Amino acid sequence: MKQVIFACAGGMSTSLLVNKIRKEALERSLDFDFIAISEQLLYQHLNSDSDKIIAVLLGPQMRFALDESRKQTEKYGIPIDIIDPVAYGTMNAGKVLDQILQMIEV
């Protein structure tokens, strides 16, 4: 199954959003696995599951880590971006899912 990784400082703040995104994806008949992890575990996931990962989104508070994380995702051809801060703050799952679809050009 195709995976979308959400990484933040501890993995907890994105967990709430990921639950809403799962529901939105089901309503749109999209078959993705959404995983919320800490940024520290991102590289481990990239090394072990890169063939499954189709996109990585960092929590807005992780903006400082984007350049370094991009170096890692580029090795595998995986797009990475910061979750739209307004969508993140309002837990707008539809808007974040649209962001993902644009990233993977579906």
C-alpha positions in Angstrom: 0.0 0.0 0.0 1.2 3.5 -0.8 2.3 5.4 2.3 2.2 9.1 3.1 4.5 10.0 6.0 3.7 12.9 8.4 6.6 13.9 10.6 6.6 16.4 13.4 8.7 17.0 16.5 7.1 14.1 18.5 4.6 12.6 16.1 1.7 13.4 18.3 0.4 16.6 16.9 0.1 15.2 13.4 -1.7 12.1 14.7 -5.0 13.9 15.2 -4.8 15.3 11.6 -3.8 11.9 10.2 -7.0 10.4 11.7 -9.1 13.0 9.9 -7.2 12.5 6.7 -7.8 8.8 6.8 -11.5 9.4 7.0 -11.4 12.0 4.2 -9.4 9.6 2.0 -12.0 6.8 2.5 -14.7 9.2 1.5 -12.8 9.9 -1.7 -12.0 6.2 -2.3 -8.3 6.7 -2.0 -6.2 3.8 -0.8 -3.3 5.3 1.0 -1.7 4.5 4.4 -1.1 7.7 6.4 1.6 7.4 9.1 2.4 10.0 11.8 5.9 9.7 13.2 8.5 11.8 14.9 11.0 13.6 12.6 13.7 11.4 14.2 12.1 8.3 12.8 11.8 9.7 9.3 15.2 8.6 8.1 14.6 5.1 9.4 11.3 4.9 7.5 12.9 6.2 4.3 15.7 3.6 4.5 13.3 0.7 5.2 10.1 1.6 3.3 11.2 4.0 0.5 9.5 1.8 -2.1 6.1 2.3 -0.5 6.4 6.0 0.5 4.9 8.4 -2.1 5.1 11.6 -0.1 6.4 13.1 3.1 4.9 16.1 4.9 6.5 17.9 7.8 4.5 19.7 10.5 4.7 23.5 10.2 6.8 23.6 13.4 9.4 21.5 11.6 10.1 24.0 8.8 13.7 24.3 10.0 14.3 20.6 9.1 12.9 20.9 5.5 16.3 21.3 3.7 18.0 18.4 5.5 14.9 16.2 5.1 14.7 17.1 1.4 18.3 15.8 1.0 17.1 12.4 2.3 13.9 12.2 0.4 15.5 13.2 -2.9 17.7 10.1 -2.7 14.5 8.1 -3.2 12.6 10.5 -5.5 10.0 11.2 -2.8 8.4 14.6 -2.7 8.4 16.5 0.6 6.7 19.6 1.8 5.5 21.5 4.9 1.9 20.9 5.8 -0.1 24.0 4.9 0.0 25.9 8.3 -3.6 27.2 8.1 -4.9 23.7 7.1 -2.8 22.2 9.9 -4.0 24.7 12.5 -7.7 24.2 11.6 -7.3 20.4 11.1 -8.6 20.8 7.5 -8.1 17.2 6.3 -9.6 17.9 2.9 -7.1 20.7 2.2 -4.1 18.6 3.3 -5.3 15.7 1.2 -5.5 18.0 -1.8 -1.9 19.1 -1.0 -0.8 15.5 -1.0 -2.6 14.8 -4.3 -0.8 17.8 -5.9 2.5 16.6 -4.6 2.1 13.2 -6.2 0.3 14.7 -9.3 -2.8 12.5 -9.1 
